[in-house]
Amino acid sequence: MTLSIPARRAAAAALLAAAGVQVRAQPDAAACVRLDDPAARLACYDRVHQRVAPAAAPASAPAAAETAAPTAVDTPLSDSMFDDRWDLDGRRRGALFEPRAYKPVYLLPVTWTDRVNTTPTSPTPENRVLEPLDLRATEVKYQVSFKAKLAERLFGERGSLWAGYTQSSRWQVYAGSASRPFRETNYEPELMLGWPLQQRLGDWHFRHLMVSLNHQSNGRSLPLSRSWNRVIASLQAESGDWTAEFRPWLRLHEEPGDDDNPDIEDHVGRAELQLTRRWRIGERTHIGALQLRHSLRGGDRSRGSAQLEWEFPIDGALRAHLQWFSGYGESLIDYNLRQNKLGLGISIVGWR
């Protein structure tokens, strides 16, 4: 017996139902027309014509595309030491007035000099010590230093304003007969305006440009008073494990007769170059730093200094610290005294 087409469809449906398979009626175009909802009507037409809709893009794709293209200011160079020092990568954006490490923080229980300045002098008559001071060649030296960001996103979103403070002291703790006085303390507050850079020259990457207003004094009365004010420019660069900072400055002169040290530039200098390098020995990272200053003058006015520092870890944040100085200006009171000075101690913050 031959079954008609409708009968054959009905029989097939009955067999599938018996096998537990649910059969869904296939709509026709006329049924789709009767649907009022536009989305449902479109889906109905897709089923009639057996059209498969393309897979939708992930909802997070636009957001990912937006975050994948940071601005030039926030794109750091790999393993940059200046990023942590000056927040050049923007990771700590918004952390204003938070104290941070600046220059090295150390304690040198033993320092020794080959020349003791028992009669500090200056071209200003009121700043000359006439009676020799009771001083020892061995003393303690320590330094504390910190900075904080005061403002950011200045001058087209790129500039930042910082304040810094450094204090270093020389303590005659071994001079018991002289009541162990603090021989010299230098106070150095400064205000710094900085801009991140991304320029390159060969293997060197220029990372930061700064201009600062700097004051340094020893807070003492005549005849031991010493002080000066400067405008300092700073250009910072790095290459691998090396960093370099060039700092020329312009002194802001005081009124004639009020200057404690009118020739300080011809001794301490008019510019400074700071070089640091990191290297590993086993599991420990060692850091070396060389500071060079010069008067930028010739003849008998050609003077300056060199300071070499080496630090390496002892335990945790504690590091061994070795310091050697040769030249003029180890401190303000010694700005015009040439000496060699060696110190050994510990530090908790170094030239990172």
Beta strands, then each sheet from edge to edge (+ up, - down):
strand 1: 100-101
strand 2: 105-113
strand 3: 138-153
strand 4: 159-171
strand 5: 182-201
strand 6: 204-217
strand 7: 227-239
strand 8: 242-252
strand 9: 271-281
strand 10: 284-294
strand 11: 304-315
strand 12: 318-328
strand 13: 338-349
sheet 1: 1+ 3- 2+ 13- 12+ 11- 10+ 9- 8+ 7- 6+ 5- 4+
end
